[in-house]
């Protein structure tokens, strides 16, 4: 089993940047594909980006391509999400999770972290 903790959220003005980090416990982190999700108030949780175990495959939600970048460091057991050119509509709680079955874009994710709040002011 793996435990995840997100960090790096905060309050930023529109156009600004944040770097989110998901730290994982356990020795088998490199065995897992990982995903970043977000959930805004009153909206469903959505997949933002995902990355395969070996960084060979990366997925981005179409609406976010070019602004967000996912990366991972298997030596440090972390997966990061760089958020650039932030907009007020990016305001949400951001979560990381482990892909437990299926494809990066449509598979099932589990072992959710508690999330980190990102608030973008206009």
N, C-alpha and C positions, 0 to 999 in steps of 0.2 A: 504494500500500500504506500501511497505517496501523499504527503501533505504540502499544500501550496499556500504561500502568503504573498499578496501583492503589495507594492509600495510605489511611491512616486507621484501619486495624484496630488491635486491642489487646485487653487484658484488662479486662473490666468486670463489675461485679456485676449480678445479676438485677435488672431494673427500670431499669437505666441506659440510656444512649444513646451512639451513635457516629455519626459522619458519614464515610462512605467517599467517596473521590474517585477517578475514573478520568481520567487525563490522556492525551490523544491527540496524536500528532505528525501533521503533514501539514496541508495547506491545505484539504482537502475534508471536514473533520470534519462540517460542517453537512449534508453529503450523505448521512450514514449514520444509520439508526436504530440504537439501542444497547440492549444488555441487560445486566443484572446476574444472575449465577448464583451458586450456592453448592454446595459439596460437603463434606459431613460425613464423618468417618472411617467406612469400610465402607458408605457409601451412594452412590447415583448422583448425578451433578450435576443440579441442578434450577434451572429458571428462576425467579428471584425477582421481577423487574420488568423492563419494557422501555419505551422511549420512542421515539416517531417523530422524524423529522428536525426537524420544526417544532414539536414539543411538542403537536401536535394530538391525538395518540392516546397513551394510556398503558395499559399492562397490568400487573396485579399477580396473583401467585398468590393464589388464594382464601384460603388459610390465613394470609396475611400482610397482607391488606387492613386498613388502619387503624393499623398499627404502622410500616410502612415507606413512605417517600416517595422517588420518583425524580424527578430534575430534571436539566436540562442548561443549560449556558451556552456557546452556540456561539462567542461572542466570545473565550472563554478556552479553547476546545477541551476542556471538561470535562463529565463526567456524574457526578452525585452520587447517593448513596443514604443517606438519613437513616434510621437504625435506632433506634426508640424502644421502650420497655417490653420490653427484651431478656429472653430466656428462655435457660436452659441449652441447650435444644434448637436455638437459633440458632447455636450454636458450629459453625464451618465455615470453610473457605477461601472467600473471596468473590472472584469474577472478573468482569471486564467483557469484552464482546465486541461485534463489529460484526455486525449483521444483513446477511447477504449474499444472502438470497433467502427469499421467503415472508412469512408474517404475523408479527407481533410474538410471538404466543404459541406458534406452531408452526413457525416458519421455521428456516432454517439459519444458525448463527452461526459466525464465524471471527475470526482475528486476536486470539487470546486474550492477555490480560495474564498476568503471573506469579502474580497473586493476592495477597490480603492476609488474614492470619489474624484471625478474630474469635473470642474465647474469652469465654464468659459463665459466671461462677461462681455457684453457688447460695448 
